[in-house]
């Protein structure tokens, strides 16, 4: 689902939104760090193409996920137990690997997807970090 509505909501309500930055510690590091998002960032920041082929800003100040309160997490599919299927790169699982089972530790991890992406069951692997909640057009689902 498009994430622009989230950024717009954050700005409207006085919250700071962040962009995930791939490869900030080198091409082989698969942990994401996060850069503050602003109109200025989008218009004037230097960009580079990351390992997945998309342009991203190259800000000087980046945060680790632990510094965020909420992380809206993209996904391909999610199930009713909070399991998430990503694109297969392992970026979010590696970024959130420090979290304890059961969702302890910041940030709150919320999936963002269309209703058709919600499936009955996904197989969880030992390294998978489950979602705390899921937002779809039909509502919010909590897994805490």
Secondary structure, DSSP 8 states (H G I E B T S, - for coil): --SHHHHHHHHHTT---EEEESSTT-TT----EEEE--HHHHHH--EEE-TTS-EEE--S--B-GGG-SEEEE--SEEETTS-EE-SSS-HHHHHTTTSBTTTBSSSEEEEE--GGGEES-----TT----SEEEETTEEEE--
